[in-house]
Amino acid sequence: MRIRAVDGGELPLLQDIERAAGRWFRDIGMPEIADDEPLSVAELARYQQAGLAWVAVGTGGPVGYLIAEPVDGLLHVEQVSVHPDSARRGIGRLLLEHVAERAVADGVPALTLTTFTEVAWNAPYYERCGFRPLGEDDLGPELRAIRDREIAHGLDRWPRVCMRRDL
């Protein structure tokens, strides 16, 4: 498995990976999450053009991706998804390690993300990857704004948490 920058022609594939990965949410009673449309190609292109989008590539092409953005002086993992056909092979962790190495090289002290607390492949998984939950008082203004957008989008129907991994 190789991790590399996303090229522009792959952006629709990222949407396909996201839709496929979302199906697992239907199986645990979160159909609204499963049915939520991925970011548009134009939105994904913004990450790609900023050099903040990576894919995990197997012999048949991309099987997972991660996009990130600067938030409060840290690097925020906006999305990490792996196609279910390639899941449980450490691909998500490889993507996270790649972005962590990139952040360290750029002098960024930590990664952040937001996630569901009670979904096995969300908060419990990220804890195993070195992330820790943040309290409300630990959120910077930009991370708090992300949470406010998530709340407005209805994501707080299920418990969510902000997490941080110091690098």
Backbone hydrogen bonds, N-H to C=O, Kabsch-Sander energy under -0.5 kcal/mol:
donor,donor_aa,acceptor,acceptor_aa,energy
2,R,57,V,-2.0
4,R,55,V,-2.1
6,V,53,A,-2.0
10,E,7,D,-2.5
11,L,8,G,-1.2
13,L,10,E,-0.8
14,L,10,E,-1.5
15,Q,11,L,-1.4
16,D,12,P,-1.9
17,I,13,L,-2.5
18,E,14,L,-2.5
19,R,15,Q,-2.6
20,A,16,D,-2.4
21,A,17,I,-2.8
22,G,18,E,-2.0
23,R,19,R,-0.7
23,R,20,A,-1.0
24,W,21,A,-1.2
25,F,22,G,-1.4
26,R,22,G,-0.7
26,R,23,R,-0.9
27,D,23,R,-1.1
28,I,24,W,-0.6
28,I,25,F,-0.8
29,G,26,R,-1.6
30,M,25,F,-2.6
33,I,30,M,-1.0
34,A,30,M,-1.7
35,D,31,P,-2.4
36,D,32,E,-0.6
36,D,33,I,-0.7
44,L,40,S,-2.7
45,A,41,V,-2.5
46,R,42,A,-1.2
47,Y,43,E,-1.1
48,Q,44,L,-2.4
49,Q,45,A,-3.2
50,A,46,R,-1.3
51,G,48,Q,-1.3
52,L,47,Y,-2.9
54,W,66,L,-2.6
55,V,4,R,-3.0
56,A,64,G,-2.5
57,V,2,R,-3.4
57,V,55,V,-0.6
58,G,56,A,-0.5
58,G,61,G,-2.4
61,G,58,G,-1.3
63,V,56,A,-3.0
64,G,56,A,-1.1
65,Y,81,S,-2.6
66,L,54,W,-2.2
67,I,79,Q,-2.5
68,A,52,L,-2.2
69,E,76,H,-2.0
71,V,74,L,-2.2
74,L,71,V,-2.2
75,L,110,A,-2.1
76,H,69,E,-3.4
76,H,74,L,-0.6
77,V,75,L,-0.5
77,V,112,T,-3.4
78,E,67,I,-1.6
78,E,76,H,-1.0
79,Q,67,I,-1.7
81,S,65,Y,-2.4
83,H,63,V,-3.3
86,S,83,H,-2.3
87,A,84,P,-1.1
94,L,90,G,-2.1
95,L,91,I,-2.4
96,L,92,G,-2.4
97,E,93,R,-2.8
98,H,94,L,-2.3
99,V,95,L,-2.3
100,A,96,L,-2.2
101,E,97,E,-2.5
102,R,98,H,-2.2
103,A,99,V,-2.5
104,V,100,A,-2.6
105,A,101,E,-2.4
106,D,102,R,-1.6
107,G,104,V,-1.7
108,V,103,A,-3.0
111,L,165,R,-2.4
112,T,75,L,-1.9
113,L,163,M,-1.7
115,T,161,V,-2.3
117,T,159,P,-2.2
118,E,159,P,-0.5
119,V,116,F,-0.5
120,A,118,E,-0.6
122,N,119,V,-2.5
123,A,116,F,-2.3
125,Y,120,A,-0.6
125,Y,122,N,-0.7
126,Y,122,N,-2.6
127,E,123,A,-2.3
128,R,124,P,-1.5
129,C,125,Y,-1.0
130,G,127,E,-1.7
131,F,126,Y,-2.5
132,R,164,R,-2.6
134,L,162,C,-2.9
138,D,135,G,-1.8
139,L,136,E,-1.2
144,R,140,G,-2.5
145,A,141,P,-1.7
146,I,142,E,-1.8
147,R,143,L,-2.2
148,D,144,R,-2.4
149,R,145,A,-2.1
150,E,146,I,-2.2
151,I,147,R,-2.6
152,A,148,D,-2.4
153,H,149,R,-1.7
154,G,151,I,-1.5
155,L,150,E,-2.4
157,R,154,G,-1.3
158,W,155,L,-1.5
161,V,115,T,-2.4
162,C,134,L,-0.5
163,M,113,L,-3.0
164,R,132,R,-2.3
165,R,111,L,-2.7
167,L,109,P,-3.0
